[in-house]
Amino acid sequence: MKVIICGAGQVGWQIARHLASEQNDVTVVDNNAELVRRATDTLDVQGIAGFASYPDILDRAGARDADMVIAATHSDEVNMVTCQVAHSVFAVPRKIARLRAQSYLTAIYSDLYRRDHMPIDVVISPEKEVAEAALQRLAAPAAFDTESFLDGKATLLGITIDPDCPVINTPLRQLTDLFSTLKAVVVGLRRNGRLFAPDSGDQIFVDDDCYIMADTNDIARALEIFGKTQRKQERIVIVGGGNVGLAVAQALEARTVRVRAKVIEKSRLCAERAADALERTIVLNGDGLDVALLQEANIARADAVLCVTDDDKTNLLSAVRAKGLGCPMTIALINDPTLIPLMGQLEIDAYINPRATTVSSILRHIRHGRVREVYSIGDAEAEVLEAQVLSTSPIAGQRLRDIDFPEGVLVGAVMKGGKYVKPTGSLRIEDGDVIVIFAIAADVPEVERLLQVSIDFF
């Protein structure tokens, strides 16, 4: 498949890395020559320096015979014009655009939108994706990372192991014996900054980041076994009343179970806009770092604080200050992946990485075929893939223990006939089964070869 990726920032680079590793013909376009050079030096891709919306630049990038254009520059207008030019001038079959401005999104999703007027096949809204990720974090407050699979039947939980965890120093194989009816599998561990797929003899230690794939109905029990308790989220303080904070507050208002939310927004204009859009939510105009304002928001009695301003450092410091004032659960929006290691030191409970959520969303739309879901973990350290098994796949008809998966790969869940099945060595994988696999980034191409999905994108 021939793909042109417009924008060589973090999102564009990650998408290029994924697609290039699958032997696709990838060309990266950016008006920043240094970013293009970084992509061509580190990845098996071609690069063009120039404005992606210019027809001559797209022509040089190979748009005449391209299968797909992914417009992920920092400008909504450039992304939209790029898709228009790709459609009108070069007849590119599939076009994906990342758009941030709510005004554009409202128009595109309304009846006013016509595909022949603005030919974008898939619109990715980072703010929408981040708001959904924030709601997932609030739904599982004991986890720093969550994602749903198998039509909601399975859930990935990322939890940090505390000193009071009852299964510390217990080999994973013994956990299976001790909790034989628990439908959960430890698929990944991050220890001393390194993420790996554990084997049955590995133990869990204090301060490990543990990734667990569990039957959604068994989440509460799984968290209890690993020393976590679920807390009701009845009072939420949101620092940041922009698109993300507003979307979260509106979603909380729409819930049947009453949630009392308060929004703190520094910009008076944004605060007034949020107050007009919300019905029951209190909006306070001021700085989320202001102790007096946090106390006015009754932060000590809040069940969680969600810090989603457009500044990483403000989010980190607001979360730290809220924790110091007595808030038990803190969630911060972090764009810069190099700041994520500070989470533990600052005692911040969970984070949301907008780039990771955007990359996962784009990959999900690219990999139509048999891949149903892709979730990027950490700074693209690993992926969790959900895919339907083909009859021609090398793993079809084999028991899990007999499949030659790479060392960095573990099966987390299987769905047979629409029902969740916990993976065991004796489980036979059959044509039509849906399988969820945790894979370290370097092993993803081999997983896709075993699933035989990388050739089926459309």
C-alpha positions as CSV (number, residue, x, y, z in Angstrom):
1,M,0.0,0.0,0.0
2,K,1.3,3.5,-0.9
3,V,0.6,6.1,1.9
4,I,1.4,9.8,2.1
5,I,1.6,11.1,5.6
6,C,1.4,14.9,5.9
7,G,3.0,16.1,9.1
8,A,6.1,14.7,10.6
9,G,5.5,15.5,14.2
10,Q,5.0,12.9,16.9
11,V,1.7,11.6,15.5
12,G,2.9,11.5,11.9
13,W,6.2,9.9,12.9
14,Q,4.6,7.2,14.9
15,I,2.1,6.4,12.1
16,A,5.0,6.3,9.6
17,R,6.9,4.0,11.8
18,H,4.0,1.6,12.1
19,L,3.2,1.5,8.4
20,A,6.9,1.4,7.3
21,S,7.5,-1.6,9.5
22,E,4.8,-3.4,7.6
23,Q,6.6,-3.0,4.3
24,N,4.3,-0.3,3.0
25,D,5.5,2.4,0.6
26,V,5.4,5.5,2.9
27,T,6.3,9.1,2.1
28,V,6.4,11.8,4.8
29,V,5.7,15.4,3.9
30,D,6.4,18.4,6.2
31,N,7.4,22.0,5.7
32,N,10.0,21.5,8.4
33,A,13.0,19.9,6.6
34,E,14.6,18.9,10.0
35,L,11.5,16.8,10.9
36,V,11.5,15.2,7.4
37,R,15.2,14.4,7.8
38,R,14.6,12.8,11.2
39,A,11.9,10.6,9.7
40,T,14.0,9.5,6.7
41,D,17.1,8.9,8.9
42,T,15.3,6.7,11.4
43,L,12.6,5.0,9.3
44,D,12.4,3.2,6.0
45,V,10.4,6.1,4.4
46,Q,10.8,8.7,1.7
47,G,10.6,12.4,2.6
48,I,9.5,15.6,0.9
49,A,10.1,19.0,2.5
50,G,7.3,21.4,1.6
51,F,3.7,22.4,2.3
52,A,1.5,19.3,2.1
53,S,-1.5,21.2,0.7
54,Y,0.4,22.3,-2.4
55,P,-0.5,20.2,-5.5
56,D,3.1,20.1,-6.7
57,I,4.4,18.8,-3.3
58,L,1.7,16.1,-3.3
59,D,2.6,15.2,-6.8
60,R,6.3,14.8,-5.9
61,A,5.2,12.7,-2.9
62,G,3.5,10.3,-5.4
63,A,-0.2,11.3,-5.0
64,R,-1.0,10.2,-8.5
65,D,-0.9,6.5,-7.5
66,A,-1.3,6.8,-3.7
67,D,-3.8,4.6,-1.9
68,M,-4.2,6.9,1.1
69,V,-3.4,10.4,2.4
70,I,-3.2,11.0,6.2
71,A,-3.2,14.7,7.0
72,A,-1.9,15.1,10.5
73,T,-0.2,18.5,10.4
74,H,-0.7,21.0,13.2
75,S,-3.1,23.1,11.1
76,D,-6.7,22.1,10.6
77,E,-6.9,24.3,7.4
78,V,-3.8,22.6,5.9
79,N,-5.2,19.2,6.7
80,M,-8.6,20.0,5.1
81,V,-7.1,21.5,2.0
82,T,-4.7,18.6,1.6
83,C,-7.6,16.2,1.5
84,Q,-9.4,18.4,-0.9
85,V,-6.4,18.6,-3.3
86,A,-5.7,14.8,-2.9
87,H,-9.4,14.1,-3.9
88,S,-9.9,16.7,-6.7
89,V,-6.5,16.7,-8.4
90,F,-5.2,13.2,-7.7
91,A,-8.3,11.1,-6.9
92,V,-6.7,9.5,-3.9
93,P,-9.1,6.8,-2.7
94,R,-8.9,7.3,1.0
95,K,-8.3,10.4,3.0
96,I,-7.9,10.8,6.8
97,A,-7.6,14.2,8.5
98,R,-6.9,15.3,12.1
99,L,-9.1,18.3,13.0
100,R,-9.1,20.1,16.3
101,A,-11.4,23.2,16.0
102,Q,-14.9,22.5,17.3
103,S,-16.4,24.7,14.7
104,Y,-15.1,22.5,11.9
105,L,-16.1,19.4,13.6
106,T,-19.6,20.7,14.2
107,A,-20.0,21.6,10.5
108,I,-18.6,18.3,9.3
109,Y,-20.8,16.2,11.5
110,S,-23.9,18.2,10.7
111,D,-26.3,17.8,7.8
112,L,-24.5,20.7,6.1
113,Y,-21.6,18.4,5.4
114,R,-21.4,16.9,1.9
115,R,-18.5,14.6,1.0
116,D,-18.1,16.1,-2.4
117,H,-17.6,19.5,-0.8
118,M,-15.1,18.4,1.8
119,P,-14.0,14.9,0.8
120,I,-12.6,13.5,4.1
121,D,-13.3,9.8,4.7
122,V,-12.3,9.8,8.3
123,V,-12.1,12.7,10.7
124,I,-9.9,12.2,13.8
125,S,-10.6,14.7,16.6
126,P,-7.8,14.6,19.3
127,E,-10.0,16.4,21.8
128,K,-12.8,13.9,21.3
129,E,-10.4,11.0,21.7
130,V,-8.8,12.5,24.8
131,A,-12.2,13.3,26.4
132,E,-13.2,9.6,25.9
133,A,-9.9,8.5,27.4
134,A,-10.5,10.8,30.4
135,L,-13.9,9.3,31.0
136,Q,-12.4,5.8,30.8
137,R,-9.8,6.8,33.4
138,L,-12.5,8.1,35.7
139,A,-14.5,4.9,35.2
140,A,-11.5,2.9,36.5
141,P,-9.9,5.2,39.1
142,A,-7.5,2.6,40.4
143,A,-5.9,2.2,37.0
144,F,-3.5,4.7,35.3
145,D,-4.4,3.3,31.8
146,T,-7.5,1.6,30.4
147,E,-8.9,0.5,27.1
148,S,-11.8,-1.7,26.0
149,F,-11.7,-4.6,23.6
150,L,-13.9,-7.4,22.2
151,D,-17.0,-5.1,22.0
152,G,-16.5,-4.1,25.7
153,K,-16.2,-7.7,26.9
154,A,-12.5,-7.3,27.8
155,T,-10.7,-4.4,29.4
156,L,-7.0,-3.5,29.5
157,L,-6.0,-2.1,32.9
158,G,-2.7,-0.5,33.7
159,I,-2.0,-0.4,37.5
160,T,1.0,0.4,39.6
161,I,1.9,-2.2,42.2
162,D,1.8,-0.8,45.8
163,P,3.6,-2.2,48.9
164,D,0.3,-3.6,50.2
165,C,-0.4,-5.7,47.1
166,P,-1.2,-9.2,48.3
167,V,0.4,-11.0,45.4
168,I,3.9,-9.4,45.4
169,N,6.7,-11.8,44.7
170,T,4.3,-14.4,43.5
171,P,5.2,-16.1,40.2
172,L,2.5,-15.5,37.6
173,R,1.9,-19.3,37.2
174,Q,0.9,-19.5,40.8
175,L,-1.7,-16.7,40.4
176,T,-3.4,-19.0,37.9
177,D,-3.5,-21.8,40.4
178,L,-4.6,-19.5,43.3
179,F,-7.4,-17.7,41.3
180,S,-8.4,-20.3,38.8
181,T,-11.8,-18.7,38.1
182,L,-10.4,-15.2,37.6
183,K,-10.7,-14.2,34.0
184,A,-7.6,-12.0,33.8
185,V,-4.1,-12.3,32.4
186,V,-1.0,-10.2,33.1
187,V,0.2,-9.3,29.6
188,G,2.9,-6.6,30.3
189,L,5.2,-5.3,33.0
190,R,7.2,-2.1,33.1
191,R,10.1,-2.4,35.5
192,N,12.8,0.3,35.9
193,G,11.6,2.0,32.8
194,R,11.6,-1.2,30.6
195,L,8.3,-2.7,29.3
196,F,8.3,-6.4,28.6
197,A,5.9,-9.3,28.2
198,P,6.4,-11.6,31.3
199,D,6.6,-15.4,31.2
200,S,4.9,-17.7,33.7
201,G,7.9,-17.7,36.1
202,D,8.2,-13.9,36.4
203,Q,7.1,-12.3,39.7
204,I,5.4,-8.9,40.4
205,F,7.4,-6.4,42.5
206,V,6.6,-3.1,44.2
207,D,6.5,-0.1,41.8
208,D,6.0,-2.3,38.8
209,D,3.5,-1.0,36.2
210,C,1.4,-4.0,35.5
211,Y,-0.9,-4.3,32.4
212,I,-3.8,-6.7,32.9
213,M,-6.3,-7.9,30.3
214,A,-9.5,-8.9,32.1
215,D,-13.1,-9.9,31.5
216,T,-14.9,-6.6,32.0
217,N,-17.2,-8.4,34.5
218,D,-14.2,-9.4,36.6
219,I,-12.5,-6.0,36.8
220,A,-13.5,-5.3,40.4
221,R,-12.2,-8.7,41.5
222,A,-9.0,-8.4,39.5
223,L,-8.2,-5.0,41.0
224,E,-8.9,-6.4,44.5
225,I,-6.5,-9.2,44.0
226,F,-3.8,-6.8,43.0
227,G,-4.4,-4.6,46.0
228,K,-6.6,-1.9,44.4
229,T,-10.1,-0.8,45.5
230,Q,-12.7,0.9,43.3
231,R,-13.9,4.2,44.6
232,K,-17.1,5.9,43.6
233,Q,-16.6,9.0,41.5
234,E,-19.3,11.3,42.7
235,R,-17.5,14.6,42.9
236,I,-15.1,15.6,40.1
237,V,-13.1,18.8,39.7
238,I,-11.9,19.5,36.1
239,V,-9.0,21.9,35.7
240,G,-9.2,23.3,32.1
241,G,-12.5,24.3,30.5
242,G,-11.4,24.0,26.9
243,N,-12.7,21.5,24.4
244,V,-11.5,18.5,26.4
245,G,-12.7,19.7,29.8
246,L,-16.0,20.9,28.3
247,A,-16.6,17.5,26.6
248,V,-15.9,15.6,29.8
249,A,-18.2,17.8,31.8
250,Q,-21.0,17.5,29.3
251,A,-20.6,13.7,29.3
252,L,-20.8,13.6,33.1
253,E,-23.9,15.8,33.1
254,A,-25.5,13.3,30.6
255,R,-25.0,10.3,33.0
256,T,-28.1,8.9,34.7
257,V,-26.0,8.5,37.9
258,R,-25.6,12.0,39.4
259,V,-22.0,13.3,39.3
260,R,-21.2,16.7,40.8
261,A,-18.6,18.4,38.6
262,K,-16.8,21.7,38.9
263,V,-14.7,23.3,36.1
264,I,-11.8,25.7,36.7
265,E,-10.8,27.7,33.7
266,K,-8.2,30.5,33.6
267,S,-9.5,32.2,30.4
268,R,-12.6,34.3,31.1
269,L,-13.8,33.8,27.5
270,C,-13.5,30.0,27.8
271,A,-15.1,30.0,31.2
272,E,-18.1,31.9,29.9
273,R,-18.4,29.6,27.0
274,A,-18.3,26.5,29.3
275,A,-20.8,28.1,31.6
276,D,-23.2,28.7,28.7
277,A,-22.9,25.1,27.5
278,L,-23.3,23.4,30.8
279,E,-26.5,23.2,32.9
280,R,-25.6,21.8,36.3
281,T,-21.8,22.1,36.4
282,I,-20.3,25.0,38.4
283,V,-17.6,26.9,36.4
284,L,-15.0,28.9,38.3
285,N,-12.9,31.5,36.5
286,G,-9.3,31.4,37.7
287,D,-5.9,29.6,37.9
288,G,-6.0,25.9,38.7
289,L,-2.8,26.4,40.7
290,D,-4.4,28.9,43.0
291,V,-4.8,27.2,46.4
292,A,-7.7,29.5,47.4
293,L,-9.6,28.7,44.2
294,L,-9.0,24.9,44.7
295,Q,-10.3,25.2,48.2
296,E,-13.3,27.1,46.9
297,A,-13.9,24.2,44.5
298,N,-13.9,22.0,47.7
299,I,-10.9,20.0,46.3
300,A,-10.4,18.1,49.7
301,R,-13.9,16.5,49.3
302,A,-13.5,15.7,45.6
303,D,-13.2,12.1,44.5
304,A,-10.9,13.0,41.6
305,V,-9.3,15.9,39.8
306,L,-8.8,15.9,36.1
307,C,-6.2,18.4,34.8
308,V,-6.7,18.9,31.1
309,T,-5.3,22.4,30.2
310,D,-3.2,22.8,27.1
311,D,0.0,23.1,29.2
312,D,1.7,19.9,30.5
313,K,3.4,21.6,33.4
314,T,0.3,23.3,34.6
315,N,-1.5,19.9,34.5
316,L,1.3,18.3,36.5
317,L,1.5,21.0,39.1
318,S,-2.3,21.3,39.4
319,A,-2.5,17.6,40.0
320,V,0.3,17.8,42.6
321,R,-1.3,20.7,44.4
322,A,-4.7,19.0,44.4
323,K,-3.2,15.9,45.9
324,G,-1.5,18.0,48.6
325,L,-4.9,19.5,49.5
326,G,-6.4,16.1,50.0
327,C,-7.8,14.9,46.7
328,P,-7.3,11.1,46.5
329,M,-7.3,10.7,42.7
330,T,-5.3,12.8,40.2
331,I,-5.3,12.5,36.4
332,A,-3.1,14.7,34.2
333,L,-3.1,15.3,30.5
334,I,0.5,14.9,29.3
335,N,1.6,15.6,25.7
336,D,5.3,15.3,26.2
337,P,6.2,11.6,26.7
338,T,9.5,12.5,28.5
339,L,7.4,13.8,31.4
340,I,5.6,10.5,32.0
341,P,8.4,9.0,34.2
342,L,7.7,11.9,36.6
343,M,4.2,10.6,37.3
344,G,5.4,8.2,40.1
345,Q,7.7,10.7,41.7
346,L,4.9,13.3,41.8
347,E,2.4,10.7,43.0
348,I,0.0,11.4,40.1
349,D,-2.3,8.5,39.8
350,A,-3.0,8.4,36.0
351,Y,-2.2,10.2,32.8
352,I,-3.6,10.7,29.3
353,N,-1.3,10.9,26.3
354,P,-3.2,12.6,23.5
355,R,-0.6,11.5,20.9
356,A,-1.0,7.9,21.9
357,T,-4.8,8.1,21.7
358,T,-4.6,9.8,18.3
359,V,-2.2,7.3,16.9
360,S,-4.4,4.4,18.1
361,S,-7.4,6.0,16.5
362,I,-5.7,6.5,13.2
363,L,-4.3,3.0,13.1
364,R,-7.8,1.6,13.9
365,H,-9.2,3.4,10.8
366,I,-6.2,2.4,8.6
367,R,-6.2,-1.2,9.5
368,H,-9.7,-2.1,8.4
369,G,-9.4,-5.7,7.2
370,R,-9.3,-8.2,10.0
371,V,-7.7,-5.9,12.6
372,R,-10.6,-4.4,14.7
373,E,-8.7,-2.5,17.3
374,V,-5.2,-1.1,17.9
375,Y,-4.1,0.5,21.1
376,S,-0.6,2.1,21.5
377,I,0.9,1.7,25.0
378,G,3.3,4.3,26.5
379,D,5.6,6.1,24.1
380,A,4.7,3.6,21.3
381,E,6.6,0.9,23.4
382,A,4.0,-1.7,22.6
383,E,0.6,-2.3,20.9
384,V,-2.5,-4.3,21.8
385,L,-4.1,-5.6,18.7
386,E,-7.6,-7.1,18.4
387,A,-8.0,-9.1,15.2
388,Q,-10.2,-11.8,13.7
389,V,-8.3,-15.0,12.8
390,L,-8.4,-16.0,9.2
391,S,-8.6,-19.6,8.0
392,T,-5.3,-19.1,6.1
393,S,-3.5,-17.8,9.3
394,P,-0.6,-19.9,10.6
395,I,-2.2,-19.9,14.0
396,A,-5.6,-21.2,12.9
397,G,-6.3,-24.7,14.3
398,Q,-3.4,-24.6,16.7
399,R,-3.4,-24.6,20.5
400,L,-1.9,-21.5,22.1
401,R,1.0,-23.4,23.6
402,D,2.1,-24.6,20.1
403,I,2.1,-21.2,18.4
404,D,5.6,-19.8,18.0
405,F,4.9,-16.3,19.2
406,P,7.9,-13.9,19.6
407,E,9.2,-13.4,23.2
408,G,7.6,-10.0,23.5
409,V,4.1,-11.3,22.7
410,L,1.2,-12.6,24.9
411,V,-2.4,-13.4,24.2
412,G,-4.6,-11.5,26.6
413,A,-8.1,-12.6,25.6
414,V,-10.1,-14.6,23.0
415,M,-13.7,-14.3,21.8
416,K,-15.4,-17.4,20.5
417,G,-18.9,-17.2,19.2
418,G,-19.3,-13.8,20.8
419,K,-18.3,-15.0,24.2
420,Y,-15.2,-14.1,26.2
421,V,-12.7,-16.9,26.8
422,K,-9.7,-16.7,29.1
423,P,-6.6,-17.8,27.1
424,T,-4.9,-21.0,28.3
425,G,-2.2,-23.1,26.8
426,S,-4.7,-25.8,25.7
427,L,-7.1,-23.4,24.1
428,R,-7.3,-24.0,20.3
429,I,-7.5,-20.9,18.1
430,E,-10.0,-21.4,15.2
431,D,-11.0,-19.6,12.1
432,G,-13.4,-16.7,13.0
433,D,-12.1,-16.3,16.6
434,V,-11.3,-12.8,17.7
435,I,-8.0,-12.6,19.5
436,V,-6.4,-9.8,21.6
437,I,-2.6,-9.7,21.6
438,F,-0.1,-7.7,23.6
439,A,3.1,-7.1,21.5
440,I,6.3,-5.2,22.1
441,A,6.7,-2.7,19.2
442,A,9.5,-4.6,17.6
443,D,7.4,-7.8,17.4
444,V,4.3,-6.3,15.9
445,P,5.2,-7.1,12.3
446,E,5.7,-10.8,13.2
447,V,2.3,-10.8,14.9
448,E,0.7,-9.4,11.8
449,R,2.4,-12.0,9.7
450,L,0.9,-14.7,12.0
451,L,-2.5,-13.1,11.7
452,Q,-2.0,-12.4,8.0
453,V,-3.6,-9.0,8.3
454,S,-1.1,-6.5,7.1
455,I,-2.1,-7.0,3.5
456,D,-5.8,-6.4,4.1
457,F,-6.2,-2.7,4.9
458,F,-9.4,-1.7,3.0
